[in-house]
Amino acid sequence: MKFGKRLKNQIQETLPEWRDKFLSYKDMKKLVRLISSGPSTSEELPDSGKAEAEFIYLLNSEIDKFNSFFVEQEEDFIIRHRVSHAISFCGFSVFDEIR
């Protein structure tokens, strides 16, 4: 099985709710192939330049997507940590609420 298919299956099996947070592997791979199959001389075809520009745009979008996701996760972690710390500081237990 190829890497892209394994990655897709792994995401679907373990973290389906985060599917849109992962790298757009298939789209990036297509653009890399277009760029790498271009001419090896100093003269570039317009299509090769267009593919390279699309790749850079997609790469920047993916980096922004990752950054936003990690900032979001970090904020959630900080909030959970503060709540947990406040609860333990007050001596309150979740189990006290149940009794």
C-alpha positions in Angstrom: 0.0 0.0 0.0 1.3 3.4 -0.9 2.0 6.1 1.7 -0.9 8.4 0.8 -3.4 5.6 1.1 -1.9 4.4 4.4 -2.0 8.0 5.8 -5.6 8.5 4.7 -6.6 5.1 6.3 -4.7 5.9 9.5 -6.5 9.3 9.8 -9.9 7.8 9.2 -9.4 5.0 11.7 -7.8 7.1 14.5 -8.8 10.8 14.2 -11.7 11.2 11.8 -12.7 14.5 13.4 -9.2 15.9 12.6 -9.2 14.8 9.0 -9.3 18.4 7.6 -6.4 19.3 9.9 -3.9 17.0 8.2 -1.6 17.9 5.3 -3.3 17.8 1.9 -0.9 15.1 0.8 -2.6 14.1 -2.5 -2.9 17.7 -3.8 0.7 18.5 -2.8 2.0 15.3 -4.4 0.3 16.2 -7.7 1.9 19.6 -7.8 5.3 18.2 -6.9 5.0 15.8 -9.8 4.1 18.5 -12.2 7.1 20.6 -11.0 9.6 17.8 -11.1 8.5 16.6 -14.5 9.1 20.1 -16.0 12.1 21.0 -18.1 15.6 20.6 -16.5 17.1 23.5 -18.5 17.1 27.1 -17.4 14.1 27.8 -19.7 10.8 27.0 -17.9 7.5 26.4 -19.5 4.6 28.6 -18.2 2.8 25.6 -16.9 5.8 24.6 -14.7 5.9 28.1 -13.3 2.2 28.0 -12.7 2.4 24.7 -10.9 5.3 26.0 -8.7 3.2 29.1 -7.8 0.2 26.8 -6.9 2.5 24.6 -4.8 3.9 27.6 -2.9 0.4 28.9 -2.3 -0.9 25.5 -1.2 2.2 25.0 1.1 1.6 28.4 2.7 -2.1 27.5 3.2 -1.2 24.2 4.8 1.3 25.9 7.1 -1.4 28.4 8.2 -3.8 25.5 8.7 -1.3 23.7 10.9 -0.4 26.8 12.9 -4.1 27.6 13.5 -4.8 24.1 14.6 -1.9 24.0 17.0 -2.7 27.4 18.5 -6.3 26.2 19.0 -5.1 23.0 20.7 -2.6 25.0 22.9 -5.4 27.3 24.0 -7.6 24.3 24.9 -4.8 22.8 26.8 -4.1 26.0 28.7 -7.8 26.4 29.6 -8.0 22.7 30.8 -4.8 23.2 32.8 -6.0 26.3 34.5 -9.4 24.8 35.4 -7.7 21.7 36.7 -5.3 23.8 38.7 -8.1 25.9 40.1 -10.1 22.9 41.1 -7.2 21.2 42.8 -6.3 24.5 44.5 -9.8 24.8 46.0 -9.8 21.2 47.1 -12.8 20.4 45.0 -13.1 17.0 43.3 -15.4 16.0 40.5 -16.4 13.1 42.7 -17.6 15.5 45.4 -20.3 16.7 42.9 -21.5 13.1 42.3 -22.0 12.4 46.1 
